[in-house]
Structure formats: structure tokens, C-alpha cells
Amino acid sequence: MLSKQQLIDAIVSGSTFFTRLPNGDYIARYTRHGPVQRVTDSGLKPLPVQGSDLCWHIQAAEETPAA
């Protein structure tokens, strides 16, 4: 599993990666500079936000207290 900073660096730089988020979802980028996708039972689904917006969502999700 990548650290949060490693994941943000991979998203911003366009690197390929496969990792598990703290909420249990798996996300991946299989081609350089391609879209970041969520891995589901039925295949890959591109995330609705990409790039720095996705990085912001990942950081915000970690800062939000669990209910």
C-alpha cells in the first residue's frame, strides 16, 4: 500500500500504481497519464475527479471523522 504522499505524487506525476485507500476501495492507473480508476467487481470505473482535485478528495476523506 502506498502512503498518502506517495499516492498524491503518483497521481500528480502521471505514474502507474495500484493501491488500497483507507476506506477499503482499490484505485489504479494502468497507463502513464491515463485516468485513475476504481477497481470494482465488475471491472474498472474512471473516477469522476482526476489530478489535483482527486488529491484534494483523498486528503479531505482522511480528515473527515468517522460517524
C-alpha positions in Angstrom: 0.0 0.0 0.0 1.3 3.4 -0.9 1.5 6.2 1.7 -0.8 9.2 1.2 2.1 11.3 0.0 3.3 8.5 -2.4 -0.2 8.2 -3.8 -0.5 12.0 -4.3 2.9 12.1 -6.0 1.9 9.2 -8.4 -1.4 11.0 -9.3 0.2 14.3 -10.0 3.2 12.9 -11.9 1.1 10.6 -14.1 2.8 7.4 -12.8 1.2 3.9 -12.8 0.1 2.5 -9.5 -2.3 0.1 -7.7 -3.2 0.8 -4.1 -5.9 0.4 -1.5 -7.4 3.6 0.1 -8.1 3.8 3.8 -11.8 3.3 3.1 -11.1 -0.1 1.6 -11.5 0.9 -2.1 -8.8 0.0 -4.6 -7.7 2.5 -7.2 -5.2 2.2 -10.0 -3.7 3.8 -13.0 -2.5 1.3 -15.6 -1.2 3.6 -18.3 1.1 6.6 -17.7 -1.0 9.8 -17.6 -4.2 7.8 -18.1 -7.3 8.2 -15.8 -7.2 7.0 -12.3 -9.8 4.2 -11.9 -11.7 2.5 -9.1 -11.4 -1.3 -9.2 -14.8 -2.9 -8.8 -16.2 -6.5 -9.0 -17.5 -5.6 -12.5 -14.3 -4.0 -13.8 -12.6 -0.6 -13.8 -14.6 2.6 -13.4 -12.9 6.0 -14.1 -13.1 8.3 -11.1 -15.3 11.4 -11.6 -12.4 13.7 -10.5 -8.8 13.5 -11.6 -5.5 15.2 -10.9 -5.2 17.7 -8.1 -9.0 17.6 -7.5 -8.6 13.8 -6.7 -5.7 14.6 -4.4 -7.8 17.1 -2.5 -10.6 14.5 -2.2 -8.2 11.9 -0.8 -6.8 14.3 1.8 -10.3 15.5 2.8 -11.6 11.9 3.2 -8.8 11.2 5.7 -9.5 14.4 7.7 -13.3 13.7 7.9 -14.1 12.0 11.3 -15.9 8.6 11.0 -19.5 8.6 12.1 
